[in-house]
Amino acid sequence: MSAARREALRGLYAITPARADATRLESDVRACLAGGARVLQYRFKALPASLAREQAERLARACREHDALFIVNDSVELAREVGADGVHLGREDADARAARRTWPEGIIGVSCYADASLAREAADAGADYVGIGSVFASSTKPGAVRAPLSLLAQAHAVSRLPVAAIGGITLGNARAAIEAGAHMVAVISAIFDAPDIEAAAREFTSLFEAQPAGALHVRT
Protein backbone atom coordinates (compact mmCIF):
# COMPACT_ATOMS: atom_id res chain seq x y z
CA MET A 1 0.00 0.00 0.00
CA SER A 2 1.27 3.47 -0.85
CA ALA A 3 2.45 5.83 1.87
CA ALA A 4 -0.39 8.22 1.03
CA ARG A 5 -3.05 5.57 1.48
CA ARG A 6 -1.43 4.35 4.70
CA GLU A 7 -1.39 7.90 6.05
CA ALA A 8 -5.11 8.13 5.29
CA LEU A 9 -5.72 5.30 7.76
CA ARG A 10 -5.77 7.72 10.66
CA GLY A 11 -8.54 9.66 12.34
CA LEU A 12 -12.28 9.16 12.48
CA TYR A 13 -13.39 5.81 11.01
CA ALA A 14 -17.17 6.03 10.69
CA ILE A 15 -19.30 2.89 10.37
CA THR A 16 -22.77 3.19 8.90
CA PRO A 17 -25.84 2.29 10.95
CA ALA A 18 -28.48 -0.11 9.60
CA ARG A 19 -30.80 2.14 7.61
CA ALA A 20 -32.97 1.00 4.74
CA ASP A 21 -33.67 4.57 3.57
CA ALA A 22 -30.86 5.10 1.06
CA THR A 23 -31.51 8.84 0.75
CA ARG A 24 -31.37 9.42 4.49
CA LEU A 25 -28.28 7.24 4.84
CA GLU A 26 -26.47 9.16 2.13
CA SER A 27 -27.44 12.48 3.69
CA ASP A 28 -26.18 11.38 7.10
CA VAL A 29 -22.94 10.04 5.64
CA ARG A 30 -22.30 13.26 3.74
CA ALA A 31 -22.72 15.20 6.98
CA CYS A 32 -20.25 12.86 8.67
CA LEU A 33 -17.75 13.27 5.84
CA ALA A 34 -18.15 17.04 5.96
CA GLY A 35 -17.20 16.77 9.62
CA GLY A 36 -13.88 15.21 8.72
CA ALA A 37 -14.29 11.42 8.70
CA ARG A 38 -11.27 9.95 6.91
CA VAL A 39 -12.66 6.44 6.44
CA LEU A 40 -16.22 5.16 6.03
CA GLN A 41 -17.22 1.53 6.38
CA TYR A 42 -20.52 0.44 4.89
CA ARG A 43 -22.30 -2.33 6.82
CA PHE A 44 -25.35 -3.84 5.19
CA LYS A 45 -26.49 -6.71 7.40
CA ALA A 46 -29.82 -8.26 6.36
CA LEU A 47 -30.48 -5.85 3.48
CA PRO A 48 -31.64 -7.07 0.05
CA ALA A 49 -28.76 -7.27 -2.41
CA SER A 50 -30.26 -4.66 -4.74
CA LEU A 51 -30.65 -2.12 -1.92
CA ALA A 52 -27.15 -2.81 -0.62
CA ARG A 53 -25.77 -2.20 -4.09
CA GLU A 54 -27.68 1.09 -4.42
CA GLN A 55 -26.54 2.31 -1.01
CA ALA A 56 -22.94 1.28 -1.63
CA GLU A 57 -22.85 3.11 -4.96
CA ARG A 58 -24.18 6.29 -3.37
CA LEU A 59 -21.76 6.15 -0.46
CA ALA A 60 -18.79 5.35 -2.70
CA ARG A 61 -19.57 8.49 -4.71
CA ALA A 62 -19.90 10.59 -1.54
CA CYS A 63 -16.55 9.35 -0.24
CA ARG A 64 -14.82 10.13 -3.52
CA GLU A 65 -16.21 13.66 -3.44
CA HIS A 66 -14.87 14.15 0.11
CA ASP A 67 -11.52 12.43 -0.53
CA ALA A 68 -12.27 9.77 2.09
CA LEU A 69 -11.61 6.04 1.93
CA PHE A 70 -14.66 3.84 1.34
CA ILE A 71 -14.58 0.37 2.89
CA VAL A 72 -17.26 -2.32 2.46
CA ASN A 73 -17.89 -4.77 5.27
CA ASP A 74 -17.72 -8.49 4.46
CA SER A 75 -18.00 -8.52 0.67
CA VAL A 76 -14.97 -8.22 -1.62
CA GLU A 77 -17.33 -8.69 -4.56
CA LEU A 78 -19.58 -5.73 -3.66
CA ALA A 79 -16.59 -3.58 -2.79
CA ARG A 80 -15.02 -4.10 -6.19
CA GLU A 81 -18.32 -3.69 -8.06
CA VAL A 82 -18.92 -0.20 -6.64
CA GLY A 83 -15.33 1.00 -6.84
CA ALA A 84 -14.65 0.94 -3.11
CA ASP A 85 -11.14 1.37 -1.73
CA GLY A 86 -11.23 -1.79 0.32
CA VAL A 87 -13.02 -4.37 2.43
CA HIS A 88 -13.21 -5.16 6.13
CA LEU A 89 -13.29 -8.79 7.21
CA GLY A 90 -14.42 -10.45 10.43
CA ARG A 91 -13.96 -14.00 11.67
CA GLU A 92 -16.97 -15.23 9.71
CA ASP A 93 -16.00 -13.52 6.45
CA ALA A 94 -13.56 -14.35 3.68
CA ASP A 95 -9.96 -15.17 4.59
CA ALA A 96 -7.66 -12.14 4.37
CA ARG A 97 -5.08 -14.06 2.36
CA ALA A 98 -7.71 -15.10 -0.19
CA ALA A 99 -9.03 -11.54 -0.33
CA ARG A 100 -5.54 -10.25 -1.02
CA ARG A 101 -5.09 -12.71 -3.87
CA THR A 102 -8.42 -11.66 -5.33
CA TRP A 103 -7.85 -7.94 -4.87
CA PRO A 104 -4.12 -7.10 -4.84
CA GLU A 105 -4.65 -3.33 -4.87
CA GLY A 106 -7.51 -3.18 -2.35
CA ILE A 107 -7.24 -2.06 1.27
CA ILE A 108 -7.95 -5.00 3.56
CA GLY A 109 -8.91 -4.54 7.18
CA VAL A 110 -9.29 -7.40 9.64
CA SER A 111 -11.13 -7.60 12.96
CA CYS A 112 -8.81 -9.02 15.62
CA TYR A 113 -11.21 -8.63 18.55
CA ALA A 114 -9.35 -8.99 21.88
CA ASP A 115 -6.41 -11.00 20.56
CA ALA A 116 -3.21 -9.21 19.55
CA SER A 117 -1.81 -12.41 18.03
CA LEU A 118 -4.53 -12.20 15.37
CA ALA A 119 -3.03 -8.87 14.30
CA ARG A 120 0.25 -10.58 13.49
CA GLU A 121 -1.63 -13.24 11.51
CA ALA A 122 -3.55 -10.53 9.66
CA ALA A 123 -0.33 -8.75 8.72
CA ASP A 124 1.18 -12.01 7.47
CA ALA A 125 -1.95 -12.56 5.37
CA GLY A 126 -1.58 -9.16 3.69
CA ALA A 127 -3.90 -6.94 5.73
CA ASP A 128 -3.45 -3.16 5.68
CA TYR A 129 -4.97 -2.37 9.08
CA VAL A 130 -6.51 -4.20 12.03
CA GLY A 131 -9.42 -3.56 14.37
CA ILE A 132 -9.26 -4.20 18.12
CA GLY A 133 -12.33 -4.28 20.35
CA SER A 134 -14.65 -4.02 22.02
CA VAL A 135 -12.53 -1.50 23.90
CA PHE A 136 -15.56 -0.18 25.79
CA ALA A 137 -19.05 -1.54 26.45
CA SER A 138 -20.91 -1.47 23.14
CA SER A 139 -24.63 -1.04 22.57
CA THR A 140 -24.19 -2.40 19.03
CA LYS A 141 -22.59 -5.64 20.25
CA PRO A 142 -23.37 -5.88 23.99
CA GLY A 143 -22.01 -9.43 24.22
CA ALA A 144 -18.64 -8.66 22.69
CA VAL A 145 -15.54 -9.62 24.66
CA ARG A 146 -13.85 -6.53 26.10
CA ALA A 147 -10.36 -5.70 24.89
CA PRO A 148 -8.12 -3.75 27.29
CA LEU A 149 -6.74 -0.52 25.89
CA SER A 150 -3.23 -1.95 26.20
CA LEU A 151 -4.03 -4.28 23.29
CA LEU A 152 -4.09 -1.34 20.87
CA ALA A 153 -0.36 -0.72 21.20
CA GLN A 154 0.34 -4.45 21.38
CA ALA A 155 -1.52 -5.07 18.12
CA HIS A 156 0.54 -2.41 16.38
CA ALA A 157 3.77 -3.70 17.87
CA VAL A 158 3.27 -7.21 16.51
CA SER A 159 1.74 -6.23 13.16
CA ARG A 160 3.28 -2.82 12.34
CA LEU A 161 -0.13 -1.91 10.93
CA PRO A 162 -2.51 0.96 11.71
CA VAL A 163 -4.94 -0.02 14.48
CA ALA A 164 -8.61 0.94 14.74
CA ALA A 165 -10.21 0.93 18.18
CA ILE A 166 -13.82 -0.19 18.03
CA GLY A 167 -16.66 -0.75 20.46
CA GLY A 168 -18.45 1.80 22.61
CA ILE A 169 -16.40 4.76 21.39
CA THR A 170 -17.80 8.11 22.54
CA LEU A 171 -16.44 11.63 22.75
CA GLY A 172 -15.90 10.98 26.43
CA ASN A 173 -13.57 8.01 25.97
CA ALA A 174 -12.10 8.36 22.45
CA ARG A 175 -9.09 10.31 23.70
CA ALA A 176 -8.16 7.41 26.01
CA ALA A 177 -8.15 5.04 23.02
CA ILE A 178 -6.04 7.43 20.94
CA GLU A 179 -3.54 7.96 23.74
CA ALA A 180 -3.35 4.15 24.19
CA GLY A 181 -2.24 3.76 20.56
CA ALA A 182 -5.30 3.83 18.30
CA HIS A 183 -4.59 5.31 14.86
CA MET A 184 -8.34 5.35 14.16
CA VAL A 185 -11.48 5.27 16.28
CA ALA A 186 -14.41 3.40 14.74
CA VAL A 187 -17.71 5.02 15.63
CA ILE A 188 -21.35 4.31 14.86
CA SER A 189 -23.89 5.56 17.43
CA ALA A 190 -21.95 8.54 18.78
CA ILE A 191 -21.94 9.95 15.25
CA PHE A 192 -25.10 8.81 13.53
CA ASP A 193 -27.41 9.13 16.55
CA ALA A 194 -26.16 12.63 17.31
CA PRO A 195 -28.57 15.55 16.76
CA ASP A 196 -25.91 17.23 14.60
CA ILE A 197 -23.90 14.56 12.75
CA GLU A 198 -21.43 16.95 11.16
CA ALA A 199 -20.66 18.65 14.47
CA ALA A 200 -20.20 15.29 16.21
CA ALA A 201 -17.82 14.11 13.50
CA ARG A 202 -15.86 17.36 13.74
CA GLU A 203 -15.42 16.89 17.48
CA PHE A 204 -13.96 13.41 16.97
CA THR A 205 -11.72 14.71 14.20
CA SER A 206 -10.40 17.47 16.46
CA LEU A 207 -9.08 14.85 18.89
CA PHE A 208 -6.60 13.71 16.25
CA GLU A 209 -5.69 17.23 15.20
CA ALA A 210 -4.73 17.95 18.81
CA GLN A 211 -2.52 14.84 19.01
CA PRO A 212 1.21 15.72 19.03
CA ALA A 213 2.92 15.25 15.66
CA GLY A 214 4.47 11.82 15.36
CA ALA A 215 2.53 10.33 18.28
CA LEU A 216 0.62 8.10 15.92
CA HIS A 217 3.43 7.35 13.50
CA VAL A 218 2.89 4.02 11.74
CA ARG A 219 6.14 2.17 11.16
CA THR A 220 6.60 0.40 7.86
Phi and psi restraints in degrees (value plus and minus 20) as a CYANA .aco file:
   2 SER   PHI     -88.6   -48.6
   2 SER   PSI     138.2   178.2
   3 ALA   PHI     -81.1   -41.1
   3 ALA   PSI     -56.1   -16.1
   4 ALA   PHI     -85.8   -45.8
   4 ALA   PSI     -62.4   -22.4
   5 ARG   PHI     -89.9   -49.9
   5 ARG   PSI     -56.8   -16.8
   6 ARG   PHI     -84.3   -44.3
   6 ARG   PSI     -61.0   -21.0
   7 GLU   PHI     -83.4   -43.4
   7 GLU   PSI     -50.0   -10.0
   8 ALA   PHI     -89.2   -49.2
   8 ALA   PSI     -37.7     2.3
   9 LEU   PHI    -103.9   -63.9
   9 LEU   PSI      43.5    83.5
  10 ARG   PHI    -176.1  -136.1
  10 ARG   PSI     117.1   157.1
  11 GLY   PHI      90.6   130.6
  11 GLY   PSI    -171.8  -131.8
  12 LEU   PHI     -95.9   -55.9
  12 LEU   PSI     102.7   142.7
  13 TYR   PHI    -132.0   -92.0
  13 TYR   PSI      78.4   118.4
  14 ALA   PHI    -106.1   -66.1
  14 ALA   PSI     120.0   160.0
  15 ILE   PHI    -139.4   -99.4
  15 ILE   PSI     108.9   148.9
  16 THR   PHI     -88.9   -48.9
  16 THR   PSI     124.8   164.8
  17 PRO   PHI     -99.6   -59.6
  17 PRO   PSI     148.3   188.3
  18 ALA   PHI    -100.2   -60.2
  18 ALA   PSI      84.5   124.5
  19 ARG   PHI    -156.8  -116.8
  19 ARG   PSI     103.4   143.4
  20 ALA   PHI     -97.9   -57.9
  20 ALA   PSI     -43.7    -3.7
  21 ASP   PHI     -96.1   -56.1
  21 ASP   PSI      82.3   122.3
  22 ALA   PHI     -84.2   -44.2
  22 ALA   PSI     -56.4   -16.4
  23 THR   PHI     -87.4   -47.4
  23 THR   PSI     -64.1   -24.1
  24 ARG   PHI     -86.2   -46.2
  24 ARG   PSI     -61.4   -21.4
  25 LEU   PHI     -81.4   -41.4
  25 LEU   PSI     -64.3   -24.3
  26 GLU   PHI     -82.8   -42.8
  26 GLU   PSI     -62.2   -22.2
  27 SER   PHI     -81.3   -41.3
  27 SER   PSI     -64.2   -24.2
  28 ASP   PHI     -85.5   -45.5
  28 ASP   PSI     -60.8   -20.8
  29 VAL   PHI     -85.4   -45.4
  29 VAL   PSI     -61.4   -21.4
  30 ARG   PHI     -82.5   -42.5
  30 ARG   PSI     -56.2   -16.2
  31 ALA   PHI     -85.2   -45.2
  31 ALA   PSI     -61.6   -21.6
  32 CYS   PHI     -83.4   -43.4
  32 CYS   PSI     -63.2   -23.2
  33 LEU   PHI     -85.8   -45.8
  33 LEU   PSI     -58.1   -18.1
  34 ALA   PHI     -83.1   -43.1
  34 ALA   PSI     -47.7    -7.7
  35 GLY   PHI    -101.1   -61.1
  35 GLY   PSI     -23.9    16.1
  36 GLY   PHI      92.4   132.4
  36 GLY   PSI     -12.6    27.4
  37 ALA   PHI     -77.5   -37.5
  37 ALA   PSI     111.3   151.3
  38 ARG   PHI    -111.3   -71.3
  38 ARG   PSI     -46.7    -6.7
  39 VAL   PHI    -156.8  -116.8
  39 VAL   PSI     119.6   159.6
  40 LEU   PHI    -146.8  -106.8
  40 LEU   PSI     107.8   147.8
  41 GLN   PHI    -127.4   -87.4
  41 GLN   PSI     109.0   149.0
  42 TYR   PHI    -116.0   -76.0
  42 TYR   PSI      98.5   138.5
  43 ARG   PHI    -128.6   -88.6
  43 ARG   PSI     115.3   155.3
  44 PHE   PHI    -156.3  -116.3
  44 PHE   PSI      22.8    62.8
  45 LYS   PHI     -77.7   -37.7
  45 LYS   PSI     111.1   151.1
  46 ALA   PHI      45.8    85.8
  46 ALA   PSI      -2.4    37.6
  47 LEU   PHI    -115.1   -75.1
  47 LEU   PSI     127.1   167.1
  48 PRO   PHI     -78.4   -38.4
  48 PRO   PSI     126.8   166.8
  49 ALA   PHI     -77.6   -37.6
  49 ALA   PSI     -59.8   -19.8
  50 SER   PHI     -85.8   -45.8
  50 SER   PSI     -58.5   -18.5
  51 LEU   PHI     -91.6   -51.6
  51 LEU   PSI     -60.3   -20.3
  52 ALA   PHI     -80.2   -40.2
  52 ALA   PSI     -61.3   -21.3
  53 ARG   PHI     -84.3   -44.3
  53 ARG   PSI     -63.8   -23.8
  54 GLU   PHI     -82.0   -42.0
  54 GLU   PSI     -67.1   -27.1
  55 GLN   PHI     -82.7   -42.7
  55 GLN   PSI     -64.7   -24.7
  56 ALA   PHI     -81.5   -41.5
  56 ALA   PSI     -60.3   -20.3
  57 GLU   PHI     -82.9   -42.9
  57 GLU   PSI     -63.1   -23.1
  58 ARG   PHI     -84.0   -44.0
  58 ARG   PSI     -64.2   -24.2
  59 LEU   PHI     -92.0   -52.0
  59 LEU   PSI     -54.1   -14.1
  60 ALA   PHI     -81.0   -41.0
  60 ALA   PSI     -62.9   -22.9
  61 ARG   PHI     -84.4   -44.4
  61 ARG   PSI     -62.9   -22.9
  62 ALA   PHI     -82.4   -42.4
  62 ALA   PSI     -61.3   -21.3
  63 CYS   PHI     -85.5   -45.5
  63 CYS   PSI     -60.2   -20.2
  64 ARG   PHI     -81.7   -41.7
  64 ARG   PSI     -60.4   -20.4
  65 GLU   PHI     -88.0   -48.0
  65 GLU   PSI     -45.3    -5.3
  66 HIS   PHI    -124.2   -84.2
  66 HIS   PSI     -11.2    28.8
  67 ASP   PHI      35.8    75.8
  67 ASP   PSI      22.4    62.4
  68 ALA   PHI    -134.3   -94.3
  68 ALA   PSI     134.7   174.7
  69 LEU   PHI     -98.9   -58.9
  69 LEU   PSI     117.7   157.7
  70 PHE   PHI    -132.8   -92.8
  70 PHE   PSI      99.5   139.5
  71 ILE   PHI    -136.9   -96.9
  71 ILE   PSI     115.6   155.6
  72 VAL   PHI    -124.3   -84.3
  72 VAL   PSI     113.5   153.5
  73 ASN   PHI     -97.6   -57.6
  73 ASN   PSI     114.7   154.7
  74 ASP   PHI      59.2    99.2
  74 ASP   PSI     -68.9   -28.9
  75 SER   PHI    -126.7   -86.7
  75 SER   PSI      87.7   127.7
  76 VAL   PHI     -84.2   -44.2
  76 VAL   PSI     -58.4   -18.4
  77 GLU   PHI     -80.4   -40.4
  77 GLU   PSI     -70.7   -30.7
  78 LEU   PHI     -84.5   -44.5
  78 LEU   PSI     -60.9   -20.9
  79 ALA   PHI     -77.3   -37.3
  79 ALA   PSI     -66.1   -26.1
  80 ARG   PHI     -90.3   -50.3
  80 ARG   PSI     -56.5   -16.5
  81 GLU   PHI     -82.6   -42.6
  81 GLU   PSI     -55.7   -15.7
  82 VAL   PHI    -119.1   -79.1
  82 VAL   PSI     -15.2    24.8
  83 GLY   PHI      55.6    95.6
  83 GLY   PSI      12.5    52.5
  84 ALA   PHI     -90.0   -50.0
  84 ALA   PSI     146.1   186.1
  85 ASP   PHI    -104.3   -64.3
  85 ASP   PSI     -44.0    -4.0
  86 GLY   PHI    -193.8  -153.8
  86 GLY   PSI    -190.4  -150.4
  87 VAL   PHI    -158.4  -118.4
  87 VAL   PSI     129.5   169.5
  88 HIS   PHI    -136.3   -96.3
  88 HIS   PSI     111.8   151.8
  89 LEU   PHI    -138.8   -98.8
  89 LEU   PSI     116.8   156.8
  90 GLY   PHI    -126.9   -86.9
  90 GLY   PSI    -194.5  -154.5
  91 ARG   PHI     -85.8   -45.8
  91 ARG   PSI     -42.2    -2.2
  92 GLU   PHI    -119.5   -79.5
  92 GLU   PSI     -14.0    26.0
  93 ASP   PHI    -121.5   -81.5
  93 ASP   PSI    -190.3  -150.3
  94 ALA   PHI     -81.4   -41.4
  94 ALA   PSI     131.6   171.6
  95 ASP   PHI     -88.0   -48.0
  95 ASP   PSI     117.9   157.9
  96 ALA   PHI     -81.7   -41.7
  96 ALA   PSI     -57.5   -17.5
  97 ARG   PHI     -85.2   -45.2
  97 ARG   PSI     -61.4   -21.4
  98 ALA   PHI     -86.5   -46.5
  98 ALA   PSI     -59.3   -19.3
  99 ALA   PHI     -83.7   -43.7
  99 ALA   PSI     -58.7   -18.7
 100 ARG   PHI     -86.0   -46.0
 100 ARG   PSI     -59.1   -19.1
 101 ARG   PHI     -83.4   -43.4
 101 ARG   PSI     -61.0   -21.0
 102 THR   PHI     -90.8   -50.8
 102 THR   PSI     -54.1   -14.1
 103 TRP   PHI    -155.5  -115.5
 103 TRP   PSI      56.2    96.2
 104 PRO   PHI     -77.7   -37.7
 104 PRO   PSI     -54.8   -14.8
 105 GLU   PHI    -113.3   -73.3
 105 GLU   PSI     -25.4    14.6
 106 GLY   PHI     -98.2   -58.2
 106 GLY   PSI     133.7   173.7
 107 ILE   PHI    -101.5   -61.5
 107 ILE   PSI     110.5   150.5
 108 ILE   PHI    -141.2  -101.2
 108 ILE   PSI     100.8   140.8
 109 GLY   PHI    -129.4   -89.4
 109 GLY   PSI     128.2   168.2
 110 VAL   PHI    -153.2  -113.2
 110 VAL   PSI     110.9   150.9
 111 SER   PHI     -95.4   -55.4
 111 SER   PSI     106.8   146.8
 112 CYS   PHI    -135.5   -95.5
 112 CYS   PSI     -17.2    22.8
 113 TYR   PHI      35.4    75.4
 113 TYR   PSI    -143.7  -103.7
 114 ALA   PHI    -132.5   -92.5
 114 ALA   PSI      15.7    55.7
 115 ASP   PHI    -154.4  -114.4
 115 ASP   PSI      83.0   123.0
 116 ALA   PHI     -84.0   -44.0
 116 ALA   PSI     -47.9    -7.9
 117 SER   PHI     -84.0   -44.0
 117 SER   PSI     -47.6    -7.6
 118 LEU   PHI     -87.9   -47.9
 118 LEU   PSI     -46.1    -6.1
 119 ALA   PHI     -86.7   -46.7
 119 ALA   PSI     -59.8   -19.8
 120 ARG   PHI     -83.5   -43.5
 120 ARG   PSI     -62.9   -22.9
 121 GLU   PHI     -82.8   -42.8
 121 GLU   PSI     -60.2   -20.2
 122 ALA   PHI     -82.9   -42.9
 122 ALA   PSI     -63.2   -23.2
 123 ALA   PHI     -82.3   -42.3
 123 ALA   PSI     -63.2   -23.2
 124 ASP   PHI     -83.1   -43.1
 124 ASP   PSI     -48.9    -8.9
 125 ALA   PHI    -104.0   -64.0
 125 ALA   PSI     -26.1    13.9
 126 GLY   PHI      84.1   124.1
 126 GLY   PSI      -5.0    35.0
 127 ALA   PHI     -88.3   -48.3
 127 ALA   PSI     137.1   177.1
 128 ASP   PHI    -125.2   -85.2
 128 ASP   PSI     -42.7    -2.7
 129 TYR   PHI    -176.8  -136.8
 129 TYR   PSI     143.7   183.7
 130 VAL   PHI    -150.0  -110.0
 130 VAL   PSI     134.3   174.3
 131 GLY   PHI    -131.7   -91.7
 131 GLY   PSI     116.1   156.1
 132 ILE   PHI    -141.8  -101.8
 132 ILE   PSI     111.0   151.0
 133 GLY   PHI     150.0   190.0
 133 GLY   PSI     150.7   190.7
 134 SER   PHI    -108.9   -68.9
 134 SER   PSI     100.6   140.6
 135 VAL   PHI     -97.0   -57.0
 135 VAL   PSI     -43.4    -3.4
 136 PHE   PHI    -155.7  -115.7
 136 PHE   PSI     148.4   188.4
 137 ALA   PHI     -80.7   -40.7
 137 ALA   PSI     111.3   151.3
 138 SER   PHI    -135.7   -95.7
 138 SER   PSI     110.5   150.5
 139 SER   PHI     -95.8   -55.8
 139 SER   PSI     -44.6    -4.6
 140 THR   PHI     -92.8   -52.8
 140 THR   PSI     -61.7   -21.7
 141 LYS   PHI    -151.5  -111.5
 141 LYS   PSI      56.9    96.9
 142 PRO   PHI     -82.8   -42.8
 142 PRO   PSI     -42.4    -2.4
 143 GLY   PHI    -112.1   -72.1
 143 GLY   PSI     -16.5    23.5
 144 ALA   PHI     -86.3   -46.3
 144 ALA   PSI     122.4   162.4
 145 VAL   PHI     -86.4   -46.4
 145 VAL   PSI     115.3   155.3
 146 ARG   PHI     -98.4   -58.4
 146 ARG   PSI     119.5   159.5
 147 ALA   PHI    -131.1   -91.1
 147 ALA   PSI     101.8   141.8
 148 PRO   PHI     -82.8   -42.8
 148 PRO   PSI     129.1   169.1
 149 LEU   PHI     -77.7   -37.7
 149 LEU   PSI     -47.9    -7.9
 150 SER   PHI     -81.7   -41.7
 150 SER   PSI     -42.1    -2.1
 151 LEU   PHI     -89.4   -49.4
 151 LEU   PSI     -41.5    -1.5
 152 LEU   PHI     -83.1   -43.1
 152 LEU   PSI     -69.7   -29.7
 153 ALA   PHI     -88.6   -48.6
 153 ALA   PSI     -56.9   -16.9
 154 GLN   PHI     -82.6   -42.6
 154 GLN   PSI     -63.0   -23.0
 155 ALA   PHI     -81.7   -41.7
 155 ALA   PSI     -59.8   -19.8
 156 HIS   PHI     -88.9   -48.9
 156 HIS   PSI     -58.6   -18.6
 157 ALA   PHI     -82.2   -42.2
 157 ALA   PSI     -58.3   -18.3
 158 VAL   PHI    -107.8   -67.8
 158 VAL   PSI     -39.7     0.3
 159 SER   PHI    -129.5   -89.5
 159 SER   PSI     -46.0    -6.0
 160 ARG   PHI      41.6    81.6
 160 ARG   PSI       5.6    45.6
 161 LEU   PHI    -131.1   -91.1
 161 LEU   PSI     136.8   176.8
 162 PRO   PHI     -79.4   -39.4
 162 PRO   PSI     124.9   164.9
 163 VAL   PHI    -140.9  -100.9
 163 VAL   PSI     110.1   150.1
 164 ALA   PHI    -123.1   -83.1
 164 ALA   PSI     105.8   145.8
 165 ALA   PHI    -105.5   -65.5
 165 ALA   PSI     113.8   153.8
 166 ILE   PHI    -158.0  -118.0
 166 ILE   PSI     129.3   169.3
 167 GLY   PHI      87.3   127.3
 167 GLY   PSI      85.8   125.8
 168 GLY   PHI      48.8    88.8
 168 GLY   PSI       2.4    42.4
 169 ILE   PHI     -92.8   -52.8
 169 ILE   PSI     107.1   147.1
 170 THR   PHI    -150.7  -110.7
 170 THR   PSI     152.4   192.4
 171 LEU   PHI     -83.8   -43.8
 171 LEU   PSI     -45.6    -5.6
 172 GLY   PHI     -96.3   -56.3
 172 GLY   PSI     -42.6    -2.6
 173 ASN   PHI    -142.1  -102.1
 173 ASN   PSI     -25.3    14.7
 174 ALA   PHI     -80.9   -40.9
 174 ALA   PSI     -58.0   -18.0
 175 ARG   PHI     -81.4   -41.4
 175 ARG   PSI     -56.6   -16.6
 176 ALA   PHI     -82.9   -42.9
 176 ALA   PSI     -59.2   -19.2
 177 ALA   PHI     -87.5   -47.5
 177 ALA   PSI     -61.0   -21.0
 178 ILE   PHI     -84.6   -44.6
 178 ILE   PSI     -65.8   -25.8
 179 GLU   PHI     -86.2   -46.2
 179 GLU   PSI     -44.9    -4.9
 180 ALA   PHI    -101.2   -61.2
 180 ALA   PSI     -28.3    11.7
 181 GLY   PHI     106.2   146.2
 181 GLY   PSI     -17.1    22.9
 182 ALA   PHI     -91.2   -51.2
 182 ALA   PSI     109.8   149.8
 183 HIS   PHI    -105.6   -65.6
 183 HIS   PSI     -43.0    -3.0
 184 MET   PHI    -160.9  -120.9
 184 MET   PSI     130.8   170.8
 185 VAL   PHI    -137.6   -97.6
 185 VAL   PSI     104.9   144.9
 186 ALA   PHI    -112.3   -72.3
 186 ALA   PSI     103.5   143.5
 187 VAL   PHI    -152.7  -112.7
 187 VAL   PSI     116.6   156.6
 188 ILE   PHI    -137.3   -97.3
 188 ILE   PSI     -98.5   -58.5
 189 SER   PHI     -80.7   -40.7
 189 SER   PSI     -62.2   -22.2
 190 ALA   PHI     -85.5   -45.5
 190 ALA   PSI     -35.9     4.1
 191 ILE   PHI    -118.8   -78.8
 191 ILE   PSI     -79.2   -39.2
 192 PHE   PHI    -101.1   -61.1
 192 PHE   PSI     -30.7     9.3
 193 ASP   PHI    -119.6   -79.6
 193 ASP   PSI     -18.7    21.3
 194 ALA   PHI     -93.9   -53.9
 194 ALA   PSI     127.8   167.8
 195 PRO   PHI     -83.9   -43.9
 195 PRO   PSI     -48.6    -8.6
 196 ASP   PHI    -149.2  -109.2
 196 ASP   PSI      77.0   117.0
 197 ILE   PHI     -82.9   -42.9
 197 ILE   PSI     -64.6   -24.6
 198 GLU   PHI     -81.8   -41.8
 198 GLU   PSI     -63.5   -23.5
 199 ALA   PHI     -84.4   -44.4
 199 ALA   PSI     -60.6   -20.6
 200 ALA   PHI     -83.3   -43.3
 200 ALA   PSI     -64.4   -24.4
 201 ALA   PHI     -82.1   -42.1
 201 ALA   PSI     -59.0   -19.0
 202 ARG   PHI     -85.5   -45.5
 202 ARG   PSI     -55.2   -15.2
 203 GLU   PHI     -86.3   -46.3
 203 GLU   PSI     -61.4   -21.4
 204 PHE   PHI     -84.0   -44.0
 204 PHE   PSI     -62.9   -22.9
 205 THR   PHI     -80.9   -40.9
 205 THR   PSI     -57.6   -17.6
 206 SER   PHI     -84.5   -44.5
 206 SER   PSI     -44.9    -4.9
 207 LEU   PHI     -84.6   -44.6
 207 LEU   PSI     -54.5   -14.5
 208 PHE   PHI     -99.4   -59.4
 208 PHE   PSI     -54.4   -14.4
 209 GLU   PHI     -85.7   -45.7
 209 GLU   PSI     -47.9    -7.9
 210 ALA   PHI    -104.6   -64.6
 210 ALA   PSI     -31.2     8.8
 211 GLN   PHI     -89.3   -49.3
 211 GLN   PSI     114.6   154.6
 212 PRO   PHI     -75.9   -35.9
 212 PRO   PSI     121.6   161.6
 213 ALA   PHI     -77.2   -37.2
 213 ALA   PSI     112.7   152.7
 214 GLY   PHI      69.2   109.2
 214 GLY   PSI     -31.0     9.0
 215 ALA   PHI     -85.1   -45.1
 215 ALA   PSI     -48.6    -8.6
 216 LEU   PHI    -132.0   -92.0
 216 LEU   PSI       9.3    49.3
 217 HIS   PHI     -81.0   -41.0
 217 HIS   PSI     111.5   151.5
 218 VAL   PHI    -119.2   -79.2
 218 VAL   PSI      97.7   137.7
 219 ARG   PHI     -96.9   -56.9
 219 ARG   PSI     125.4   165.4
